[in-house]
Each structure stands twice: as structure tokens, then as C-alpha cells.
Amino acid sequence: MFPFFSQAQIQGSVRDSTDLPVAFANILLLNAADSTVATGVMATDEGTYNITDFKPGKYLIGASLIGYDPVYSKPFTIKSSNEHFHQNPLYMRSNAKQIEDVNVVAKKPIYELQIDRMVVNVENSITSSGNTALEVLEKSPGVIVDRQNNSISLAGKSGVMIILNGKQTRMPIEAAMQMLDGMNAENVKKIELITTPPAKYEAEGNAGIINIVLKKHEDFGTNGSFSLGAGVAKREKMNASLNLNHHVEKVNFFGTYNVNYNNLFHQIDSYRRYLKDDQVNESEASSYRDAIVLFQNIRMGLDYTISSKTTFSVLTNGYISSWDMDARNDIRYMTNGTTTETSVMANSEINKWYHGMGNLNLLHHFEEAETLEFNFDYLNYYNDDPSDYDSEVTDNTGAMTSEIIEIEKTTPIDILVGSVDYSNQVNSDFKLEAGAKITFTKFKNDVAVRYLENGGWYYDPELTNNYSMDENIMALYASANYKFAKNTSIVAGLRYEYMNSVLDSETEKGIVDLHYGEFFPTLFLSQKFDDNNTLQASYSRRINRPTFNQLAPFLILITPESFVSGNVNLLPAFSNIYKIEYQFKSAMLSVAYTDTKDAISRFAPTNSADGDKQYFFSRNIDKSETYAATLAIPITATPWWKMQNNLIWTKQKVDTEYDGTVYKIDQDNYRITSNQSFTLTKYFSAEISCFYNSKSIWGIYESKAFGRVDAGVQWKLKNENSRFNLNVSDIFKTNIYRSVANLPELNIYNRWRLDFEPRVIRLTFTQNFGNGAVKTRHRTTGSEEEQNRVSPQ
């Protein structure tokens, strides 16, 4: 029988005269008869408290903190041992005499260095207001968002895992990028960049983890906020979000809704050159894409407090993502420098994703620092992605031919997840974590490609098929955090994962048939020499599994001769990551080395046997090495001007066999980011952020240098519950992606230029409303890890 305990509790919050939370105040529970102390706690950084260690009786609450006058509540009575009492907020008045020489800084810096990660405090960034979460991530130190290949790298490495609120989302990176590109930055509290994750997290992602932490509330009562934003580039942008929290006795409800409308214009230019029959063949194409993207997301949860130690929760989450595009593609073909044909191809695509998730959660505290948590999740995704291509080709004699191609693709995915996690802070020096998890995934991919010939439709038998995949992953982990001495600690963990994965089609069984188990150790060592100097070292082993869409065949036309497709022969990549960090005050220097076997390179080109056609798909690279160094220097120039500067250097080495030819490359890259914040008055502030990225490599591509400068201002109204943000992104329009693949021994030369219309002027209004005292439990699920391999293309 699972032990449910019942215990009385008193909950409340401490506010200042402007209704802002007072962090870390001393909270005393006093006997009403003689004012003796029954027990005491410290308020959280959000000014809330929860008192549980007391017996029924008559009490009052006292709050104190240096710089404030003490404040006391009215007497109240706790009648039973399971009563939940909600104390009205205590308002503390500042004592000017006491704080005359004390400088209190409540606002966190934009970039914050912690023991195992760098934190980007999005809610404190002015230039992030009105942006999407992906645009904020794009400006983060050490992060490179490659919209051409739908990928994200961290510290020079791809294979990044995106997680939400500390739990993996189980979406492939393409889906995560689409979700983040539709998520308002107003809903994001911070972004954590974790290059060496502990054993608690799945071993997926050889570059590390990017944790997107959504905003939460730590108060009691009813409150919420909403934001409205509009922007303009070449086309209009609009966004809105709503957060609502309501707590009545043992029941707590919370919900968020987010909508993002984006009218886009993209221009993609490409060039290809190859030799055939001693002739130089070339093609150059320009694609002009008009797309309307509408993303809607809703998240609702209900917590029920069974007792002071046990909480049962239900969480639902879902989104609808719609991409509706019309494009015109102008293509010119040349032989030995002479134009032989021109083509105009009209292309339309509707790509819709539907997602729903349900989670049941049970959290029990045996003691304050000992917890057991159960999660059961069901997730469903459905993708409908029809596209058609209508091309007219004119040769150098003026003769014209036409071709119509239609592609249909539907992809339903079902995922079941069960997990249990145990955590125990045994004493001040020792913490133990352990858990188990099992995931069942069923994936289908129905692809049909047909051509209009002689008035009738002809299906391509090589590209039309139904595919299904069954996959299950079982995992166990254990981790121990031990402090040898006051300033010396170690964290050691071990995770074991066993995977079965089978991909079949209607015409062939066992296209993919993988069964393997692997151990993934992690080790962290930390030595604090004094308050200003800390040295840390870490090691971890990671895996980067192919996403479902990288494995399952599909087809996307770039030109009539260029195709993007899946690769059923793709293998998982394994990495060993070594890292050393030295921190002096708030400055940090880190050095890392990563050795990867079978690294996954996206969008790799391969020529057909006759050389006329070219296919792009993900493939494995035999050996990849990455050396990285990061220097982070925060500077306070004046009391009103603060800056954070980061320099990231990487060196990548690739050694692989590519279509029978040995291919090696050695490339240095550096990235500079800087954020300047200015507090001009209490209600008016400004910010300038920028980055520059030198040339780098992505698989066999060399990406050219690019950068970006953003600026914004913020104006708060006197009640500080309302604010306006005005910002402009990519002021000088330099955030343009250019890349080249040049392998003459393989007869491959490709060049790309992508302009995603990044310069946008945005105005955003945000309003907080309701009682500033509502508390909601910060909810995660067991399957937010499962969404990282589900992919909107």
C-alpha cells in the first residue's frame, strides 16, 4: 500500500509596498498566547512560504528581513491535523535607515553562469520581447540555429536535445524548431545550455541539452497575464499569449494559450555544378516562397493535494501547426557556359501537424528532501503534408514541355511512456537519485508520388509505399552527489538503455532491425578553492539516435532534379565528452573535447548513377572530433550599464568515407556574442545584443560567416504590472545563411544562400492581472522526453 500522509500546512506570501515579492524573508510561526516561536522557515526567491511542522492551535505569522520593518498577521486557529490554511499576503515596509548602505539588486543578468550550465534569463531581455523562443535561442552564447538544414548546434556540435522544464520533448530537432518558432518568448522564463548532462536525463543528444524553462507562478489566489504583439518586416507578424492560475483549497488549476501568426517571405538561391561526358553542367535556381504560418498551443493542468506530502496531477498539452506555402522557382540550366534550358516551377505545400498529450502524475514526499514520482503519458501526433509541383521547361529552341508531380504524405505517431523517479537528500553531504523508464512508439509513414502523363496519373513505384516502425526503449539510471569536504564534491551516475527498433514496409520487412543495449556513465568533479575560484571537470557518454523522419523514406523536391529524402540505413552516433571549467567570480573559461563515432550529417548530397539527379539525405560520418573553448566575461561598466561578453572557439575534424572516397576536413570557428543592458530610469530601460559567427563546417558543407545586431527599449507603467516593448531584430540584415559543398573527387559542387527575412520591428504589450498571490505547482511530465523525435518537416 502506498503511504499517504496527512498533515496541516500554512501557505502564504510576503510582498513589499509595490506588491513585488520579498525574497528569502524569515518567516516565524508564533504561538498567539505568548508569541513564543513554534517553528520557522525561509521564504523562497518568489516570496512564498509553506509551513508544515506544527500541531493544531492558535498562531500568528511574523516576517522579518534586514531593510524592512517586521510585520505580523492577525491571530488564526488551526483546528485539525490536516487543515490547509491560506494566509493573506504580508506586506513589508522598507526601513530606509536600515538599508542606507545596502545595495539590493533583484534583477538577474541576461547570461548567468552556474555549476554545470549557462543560463539565459529570457524574461530579463528587452530585445526578446515579441520574438519567438527560436529567435531568442538563435542569439544565445554558443548556439547556432541552422534553418537551412533544420538543425541546432551547441559549442560547435550538432545532436542537441531540446527539453522543456527539465524533461525531454521527444521531438526530432525539426519539430522542436517549428514548435519554438511558434512559441512566444513571453512564455519563456529562461534557457539553460547544458553541455554535459547528468545521468538523470536520457543519453540522447551528443552535443548536450538545451532546457527551455517556461514561466511559472509561486503565489496563492488567482492571477495571470496576457501579452499582445505585432511586428512588420516585408509581411505582417502577430502574436498573443494568456497565462491563468487559480488555487482554491486543495485544487489548483493552471493554463496557458499561445498563438503566433507569421506571414513570411523566403528567398533561397542555389547553384550546382558537375561534370558529365567531359562537359561542365550547371544549374542555378531561385525560390521565392510566400508562406503563412499559424501556430496555436494550449497547456492545461490540474493539481489535487491529497495531503501535505502527496499531490496527484493531470496535465494536457496540444498544438496545431499549419504551414501554407506557395512558391515560384526560376531555374536555369547551362552546358559549358551556354544556357540550354530554363524552367519555371510552381510549388504549393500544406504542412499541418496536430499533437495531443495527456499525463497522469503522482508525487509523494516521504520527508522534505525525499520524493517518489510516477508518470504515465500518452502522446499522439498526426502530420498531413501534401505538396504539388507544376513545371514548364523551355529549351534553347523555344520548345516547351510541362510536368506535374503530386506528393501525398501522412504520418501518425503514437507514444506510451511510463516512468518512476526517486530522489533523496540523505544528508547535507549526500544526495541519491534513481529511476526507471519505458517507452513504446508506433510510427507510420504513408508516401505516394504520382506524375501526370498523357492525361492520366502514374504512381512512381520506387517512391510510393507504406512504412511502419515499432520501437521501445527501456532505461535505468542511478546518480549520487557526494561532498567530500566543504569545497569538494563529486557527482557520479550510470544510465543503461536498451532499444528495439524495427522498420517495415508493405513490400519489405526488416528494413531497419536494431536491438542493442548501452551504458552511459557521467562523472562530475568540483573543487572550490575560495569564494572567487572554482575548478570543475566532467565526462559523459552520449548517443544521438536518428529521428523517425531521417529513417523513413519521404520525398521533397527542391528542383526537378534535386530531392530531399530519408535514409533507412542511418545508424545512431555515440560520443565521449570531456570538459574542464574554471570560474573566477562571475567570469568563466571552459575547454572541451568530443570524440564521435558515426556522427549524423544532415542534408548530405549524393549524385545519381547518371549524374543528372542529386539526392540530399542524412548520413553517418565515420569519425568526428570537436575541440571547444568558451570564455565568458560579465562587466559592470557603470551602475546603469552592464554587459555580458562571450567568446567561443571550436575546431572540428572530420574523417570519413563518402561514397567510396576518403574525405577529411579540419576547420576552426569562433563565435562572439555581446549583450549590453542600460537601466536609464526606474521605468525605462534599453538593450543591444549582437553576435558574429565565423565560417564553420556542417558535415561536408562550409558555412560562411554571418552575424546579427538587435536593439530594444522597454517602458513600464508606474504600477509595474504593465509594460511596452519596442525592438528591432537584425538591424543591418546580416543574418543570411550561405554554405558551399566542394568535393571535386566526388563530382559535387553545391552553393546555397538563404534569406529568411529576419529584420522585424515589433511592439509588444504585456499586462499582469489578478491577485499577485496564486501558487501553481511547476509541472513536468514523464514524456516530455518523448517528443524530441517527432518531426514536422
Secondary structure, 3 states (H helix, E strand, C coil): CCCCCCCCEEEEEEEECCCCECCCCEEEEEECCCCCEEEEEECCCCCEEEECCCCCEEEEEEEECCCECCEECCCEEECCCCCEEECCCEEECECCCCCCCCCCCCCCCCEEEECCEEEECHHHCCCCCCCEHHHHHHCCCCEEEECCCCEEEECCECCEEEEECCEECEECHHHHHHHHHHCEHHHEEEEEEECCCCCCCCCECCCEEEEEEECCCEECCEEEEEEEEEEECCCEEEEEEEEEEEEECCEEEEEEEEEEEEEEEEEEEEEEEEEECCEEEEEEEEEEEEEEEEEEEEEEEEEEECCCCEEEEEEEEEEEEEEEEEEEEEEEEEECCEEEEEEEEEEEEEEEEEEEEEEEEEEEEEECCEEEEEEEEEEEEEEECCEEEEEEEEECCCCEEEEEEEEEEEEEEEEEEEEEEEEEEEECCEEEEEEEEEEEEEEEEEEEEEEEECCEEEECCCCCEEEEEEEEEEEEEEEEEEEEECCEEEEEEEEEEEEEEEEEECCCCCCEEEEEEEEEEEEEEEEEEECCEEEEEEEEEEEECCCHHHHCCCEEEEECCEEEECCCCCCCEEEEEEEEEEEECCEEEEEEEEEEEEEEEEEEEEECCCCCCEEEEEEEEEEEEEEEEEEEEEEEEECCEEEEEEEEEEEEEEEEEECCEEEEEEEEEEEEEEEEEEECCCCEEEEEEEEEECCEEECCEEECCEEEEEEEEEEECCCCCEEEEEEEECCCCCCCEEEEEEEHHHCEEEEEEEECCCCEEEEEEEEEEECCCEECCCCCCCCCCCCECCCCC
